[in-house]
Amino acid sequence: MNMRHIVGCVSLVVLFLLAQGCQQLDDWRQSVQQRRGNRGGDPIPPVSAEQLVHYLNQQASRLRTLSYAEVRMTAREGDGLKGAISYTLRGRLAAAQPRYFHLTAQGGLAGGKVDLGSNDERFWIYLDAPGNKPLYVFATHADFAAGKVQLPGNLPFEPDWVLQALGLANYPTTAPYEAVRVDERARTYTLTWTTTTPSGQSVRKEIVFAVDTAVGSRPQVLRHTIRTPNGKIICFAEIKSAHTFPTGSVDPQSGHPHIVQCPHHVLLRWEEQKVEIDLRLEEARINQPWTAEQIRAEFTPRITTAVPINLAEARLPIPSAPRP
């Protein structure tokens, strides 16, 4: 797998890592399940986009930190994925509000290292792939928001998407959300809206929720999809299974315990590049009491084996963005 494809794979991880998010299920039981149990044959009650956005934002107000002590990331490249090139990395992940994220991983005998993350000032990507010189790029959040940054592959990526996907950031209440789509057969709700990236690319985002209350390893959020304005899939993340944790608190109105889900198995796919990433996320921990000093230590890059490149000032030889 050459450097261009590794950059694409890692960018995919940045874009969709943990796209299932950490979802509080107590509000789901109140606003979505209403008069029904967990049986799949019961009628599906209506739900509004505002309710789903409120559900996502309320969980963000309760989830402070998330970490995985063991992350296994396998990237595959190829049409149909038969005889595809495969590359596996193992590492760890940590995240915290309001804007902190850090994934480090390395290969086995084949070598290779990845270090990508975000803090309150900047985000960064470091790649050390076998047979290639190490690459270390970064940008400030201010430059990115101003549209000054060109990311590898021109991907429709916002650094804050990672935190939103993890359940550590709020969704705007005034976004142009469409009416929630209900799939009676699949028993799902789909939240959809159109937005524009800082680079000026218009995209449609979708989040698919299970109607029935998720328990155990069953995920509540099933899929995140990014599409072109005419509906062509750019990339998606499918959540195969999840970790489920009680938060230790109880909703005062319903009496239901507050429950948090974090992804365990996520499948990522980038259609144009025919790249697939399989993520296995183990040893999850939530709401650890990190001090300010621990947060600074965890989310400050300490990379000394490559010269940093500011993406607001440099232009990499990267392929063009996928066409609608």
C-alpha positions as CSV (number, residue, x, y, z in Angstrom):
1,M,0.0,0.0,0.0
2,N,1.7,3.2,-1.1
3,M,1.8,6.5,0.7
4,R,-1.1,8.0,-1.2
5,H,-3.4,5.2,-0.2
6,I,-2.1,5.2,3.4
7,V,-2.9,8.9,3.6
8,G,-6.4,8.1,2.3
9,C,-6.9,5.3,4.9
10,V,-5.7,7.5,7.8
11,S,-7.9,10.4,6.6
12,L,-10.8,8.0,6.6
13,V,-10.1,7.1,10.2
14,V,-9.9,10.8,11.1
15,L,-13.2,11.4,9.3
16,F,-15.2,8.5,10.6
17,L,-13.4,7.0,13.6
18,L,-15.9,5.9,16.1
19,A,-18.7,7.2,14.0
20,Q,-21.3,5.3,16.0
21,G,-20.8,7.7,18.9
22,C,-21.5,7.3,22.6
23,Q,-25.2,7.5,22.9
24,Q,-27.3,8.0,26.1
25,L,-30.2,5.6,25.9
26,D,-32.4,7.0,28.6
27,D,-33.8,9.8,26.4
28,W,-34.2,7.3,23.6
29,R,-36.5,5.2,25.7
30,Q,-38.6,8.3,26.5
31,S,-38.8,10.1,23.2
32,V,-38.6,7.2,20.7
33,Q,-39.9,4.1,22.5
34,Q,-42.7,5.8,24.3
35,R,-45.5,3.3,24.7
36,R,-43.6,0.3,23.4
37,G,-41.2,-2.3,24.6
38,N,-38.1,-3.6,22.9
39,R,-39.9,-6.1,20.6
40,G,-39.2,-5.6,16.9
41,G,-42.8,-6.2,15.8
42,D,-44.4,-3.2,17.6
43,P,-45.6,-0.1,15.7
44,I,-42.9,2.6,15.1
45,P,-43.8,5.9,16.8
46,P,-43.0,9.1,14.9
47,V,-39.9,11.2,16.0
48,S,-38.8,14.6,14.9
49,A,-35.4,15.8,13.8
50,E,-35.4,18.1,16.8
51,Q,-35.8,15.1,19.1
52,L,-32.9,13.2,17.6
53,V,-30.7,16.3,17.7
54,H,-31.7,16.9,21.3
55,Y,-30.9,13.3,22.1
56,L,-27.4,13.6,20.6
57,N,-26.7,16.9,22.4
58,Q,-27.9,15.7,25.7
59,Q,-25.5,12.8,25.7
60,A,-22.7,15.2,24.9
61,S,-23.5,17.1,28.0
62,R,-23.0,14.0,30.1
63,L,-20.0,12.4,28.4
64,R,-16.6,13.9,29.4
65,T,-13.9,11.5,28.3
66,L,-13.4,8.2,26.4
67,S,-10.4,6.0,25.9
68,Y,-9.6,2.6,24.3
69,A,-6.5,0.8,25.5
70,E,-6.5,-1.5,22.5
71,V,-7.3,-0.5,18.9
72,R,-6.8,-2.8,15.9
73,M,-7.1,-1.1,12.5
74,T,-7.0,-3.1,9.3
75,A,-7.0,-1.2,6.0
76,R,-7.8,-3.0,2.7
77,E,-7.6,-1.6,-0.8
78,G,-9.1,-3.0,-4.0
79,D,-12.2,-3.2,-6.2
80,G,-14.4,-5.8,-4.6
81,L,-11.8,-6.3,-2.0
82,K,-10.8,-9.7,-3.4
83,G,-7.1,-10.1,-3.3
84,A,-6.9,-6.7,-1.8
85,I,-3.8,-5.2,-0.2
86,S,-4.1,-5.4,3.6
87,Y,-2.3,-3.4,6.3
88,T,-2.9,-3.8,10.1
89,L,-2.0,-1.4,12.9
90,R,-2.5,-1.7,16.7
91,G,-2.6,1.1,19.2
92,R,-4.7,3.2,21.6
93,L,-7.1,6.1,21.5
94,A,-8.2,8.9,23.9
95,A,-10.7,11.7,23.6
96,A,-12.1,14.5,25.8
97,Q,-14.3,17.5,25.6
98,P,-14.2,20.0,24.1
99,R,-11.8,19.3,21.2
100,Y,-9.3,16.6,22.3
101,F,-8.6,13.5,20.3
102,H,-5.5,11.3,20.0
103,L,-4.9,8.0,18.2
104,T,-1.5,6.3,18.1
105,A,-0.8,2.9,16.4
106,Q,1.9,0.9,14.8
107,G,2.4,-2.1,12.6
108,G,3.9,-5.5,13.5
109,L,6.8,-7.0,11.6
110,A,6.0,-4.8,8.6
111,G,6.5,-1.7,10.7
112,G,4.7,1.6,10.2
113,K,3.4,4.2,12.7
114,V,0.4,6.5,12.9
115,D,-0.1,9.5,15.2
116,L,-3.2,11.7,14.7
117,G,-5.0,14.0,17.0
118,S,-6.5,17.3,17.9
119,N,-6.3,19.7,20.9
120,D,-7.8,23.2,21.5
121,E,-5.4,24.8,19.0
122,R,-4.6,22.4,16.2
123,F,-5.0,19.0,14.6
124,W,-2.2,16.8,13.2
125,I,-1.4,13.7,11.2
126,Y,1.8,11.8,11.4
127,L,2.6,8.8,9.1
128,D,5.6,6.6,9.0
129,A,4.9,4.0,6.3
130,P,7.4,1.2,5.3
131,G,9.4,2.3,2.2
132,N,8.4,6.0,2.6
133,K,9.8,9.0,4.4
134,P,7.8,10.0,7.5
135,L,5.1,12.6,6.9
136,Y,4.0,15.1,9.6
137,V,1.3,17.6,8.7
138,F,-0.8,19.9,10.9
139,A,-3.1,22.9,10.8
140,T,-4.7,25.2,13.3
141,H,-8.5,25.1,13.8
142,A,-8.7,28.8,13.0
143,D,-7.0,28.3,9.6
144,F,-9.2,25.3,8.8
145,A,-12.4,27.2,9.6
146,A,-11.1,30.1,7.4
147,G,-10.8,27.7,4.4
148,K,-7.0,28.0,4.2
149,V,-6.2,24.3,4.7
150,Q,-6.0,21.6,2.0
151,L,-6.2,18.1,3.4
152,P,-4.8,15.0,1.9
153,G,-7.1,13.8,-0.8
154,N,-9.3,16.9,-0.5
155,L,-11.5,14.9,1.7
156,P,-14.7,16.6,3.1
157,F,-13.3,16.5,6.6
158,E,-13.8,18.7,9.6
159,P,-11.7,18.1,12.7
160,D,-14.7,18.5,14.9
161,W,-16.5,15.7,13.2
162,V,-14.5,13.2,15.2
163,L,-15.7,14.7,18.5
164,Q,-19.2,14.9,17.2
165,A,-19.1,11.3,16.2
166,L,-17.7,10.3,19.6
167,G,-20.6,12.1,21.3
168,L,-18.3,14.8,22.8
169,A,-19.6,17.8,20.8
170,N,-23.0,19.4,20.1
171,Y,-24.9,19.3,16.8
172,P,-26.4,22.7,15.7
173,T,-30.1,23.0,16.5
174,T,-30.6,25.4,13.6
175,A,-29.1,23.2,10.8
176,P,-31.5,22.5,7.8
177,Y,-32.5,19.1,9.0
178,E,-35.0,17.3,6.8
179,A,-38.0,15.3,8.0
180,V,-36.9,12.1,9.7
181,R,-37.2,9.1,7.3
182,V,-38.6,5.9,8.7
183,D,-37.8,2.5,7.3
184,E,-40.6,0.2,8.5
185,R,-38.8,-3.0,7.3
186,A,-35.4,-2.2,8.7
187,R,-36.9,-0.4,11.8
188,T,-34.7,2.6,11.5
189,Y,-34.9,6.4,11.7
190,T,-32.6,8.5,9.4
191,L,-31.5,12.1,10.3
192,T,-30.4,14.0,7.2
193,W,-29.0,17.5,6.5
194,T,-27.0,19.4,4.0
195,T,-23.9,21.3,4.9
196,T,-20.8,22.9,3.3
197,T,-17.2,22.1,4.3
198,P,-14.7,25.0,4.8
199,S,-13.3,24.1,1.4
200,G,-16.6,25.0,-0.2
201,Q,-17.8,21.4,-1.0
202,S,-21.5,20.7,-0.4
203,V,-22.3,17.4,1.2
204,R,-25.3,15.6,2.7
205,K,-24.9,13.9,6.0
206,E,-27.0,11.0,7.3
207,I,-27.2,9.3,10.7
208,V,-29.2,6.1,10.9
209,F,-30.7,5.1,14.3
210,A,-32.2,1.8,15.4
211,V,-35.8,2.2,16.4
212,D,-35.6,-0.5,19.1
213,T,-33.7,0.2,22.3
214,A,-30.2,-1.1,22.0
215,V,-28.8,-3.3,24.8
216,G,-25.6,-5.2,25.3
217,S,-23.5,-5.2,22.1
218,R,-26.4,-4.0,19.8
219,P,-25.6,-0.4,18.7
220,Q,-28.3,2.4,18.8
221,V,-26.6,4.4,16.0
222,L,-26.2,2.0,13.0
223,R,-24.6,4.0,10.2
224,H,-23.1,7.4,9.3
225,T,-23.0,8.3,5.6
226,I,-21.6,11.2,3.6
227,R,-23.1,11.8,0.2
228,T,-22.7,14.2,-2.7
229,P,-25.7,16.6,-3.3
230,N,-27.2,14.2,-5.8
231,G,-27.0,11.3,-3.4
232,K,-23.9,9.4,-4.5
233,I,-22.1,7.8,-1.5
234,I,-18.7,9.3,-0.8
235,C,-18.0,7.3,2.3
236,F,-19.8,5.6,5.2
237,A,-19.2,3.9,8.6
238,E,-21.3,0.9,9.6
239,I,-21.4,0.0,13.3
240,K,-21.3,-3.7,13.8
241,S,-21.3,-3.9,17.6
242,A,-20.9,-1.6,20.7
243,H,-19.8,-1.5,24.3
244,T,-22.6,-0.6,26.8
245,F,-21.9,1.1,30.2
246,P,-24.1,2.5,32.9
247,T,-23.1,6.0,33.9
248,G,-24.0,5.5,37.6
249,S,-26.9,8.1,37.5
250,V,-30.6,7.7,37.0
251,D,-33.1,9.9,35.2
252,P,-35.3,11.6,37.8
253,Q,-38.4,11.5,35.7
254,S,-38.4,8.0,34.2
255,G,-36.3,6.2,36.7
256,H,-34.3,4.7,33.9
257,P,-30.5,4.4,34.4
258,H,-28.4,6.6,32.2
259,I,-26.6,4.3,29.8
260,V,-23.7,5.0,27.4
261,Q,-22.7,3.1,24.3
262,C,-19.3,3.2,22.7
263,P,-18.4,1.4,19.5
264,H,-16.6,-2.0,19.5
265,H,-16.5,-2.9,15.8
266,V,-16.8,-0.4,13.0
267,L,-16.5,-0.9,9.3
268,L,-15.5,2.1,7.2
269,R,-15.7,2.4,3.4
270,W,-14.5,5.0,0.9
271,E,-16.3,4.3,-2.4
272,E,-14.2,6.3,-4.9
273,Q,-10.9,4.9,-3.6
274,K,-12.2,1.4,-3.0
275,V,-10.7,1.5,0.5
276,E,-12.1,-0.3,3.5
277,I,-11.1,0.0,7.2
278,D,-12.0,-2.5,9.9
279,L,-11.8,-1.1,13.4
280,R,-11.8,-3.3,16.6
281,L,-12.0,-1.1,19.7
282,E,-11.3,-2.9,23.0
283,E,-10.9,-2.0,26.7
284,A,-13.1,1.0,26.6
285,R,-13.3,3.4,29.6
286,I,-15.5,6.5,30.0
287,N,-15.5,9.6,32.2
288,Q,-12.0,9.2,33.6
289,P,-11.1,12.0,36.0
290,W,-8.2,13.5,34.0
291,T,-6.5,16.5,35.4
292,A,-5.6,19.6,33.2
293,E,-1.9,18.4,33.3
294,Q,-2.9,14.9,32.1
295,I,-4.9,16.4,29.3
296,R,-2.0,18.6,28.2
297,A,0.3,15.6,28.2
298,E,-2.0,13.3,26.3
299,F,-3.0,15.8,23.6
300,T,0.2,17.5,22.8
301,P,2.1,16.0,19.8
302,R,5.7,15.0,20.5
303,I,6.9,14.0,17.1
304,T,10.6,14.4,16.4
305,T,11.3,12.2,13.4
306,A,9.8,14.4,10.7
307,V,9.7,18.1,9.9
308,P,6.1,19.5,10.5
309,I,4.3,20.9,7.5
310,N,1.6,23.5,8.0
311,L,-1.3,22.6,5.7
312,A,-2.3,26.3,5.5
313,E,1.0,27.2,3.9
314,A,1.9,24.1,1.9
315,R,0.3,22.1,-0.9
316,L,0.8,18.3,-1.0
317,P,0.7,16.3,-4.3
318,I,-2.6,14.7,-3.6
319,P,-5.4,13.4,-5.9
320,S,-8.5,15.5,-6.6
321,A,-11.7,15.1,-4.7
322,P,-14.3,12.6,-5.8
323,R,-16.8,14.0,-8.3
324,P,-20.5,14.0,-7.6
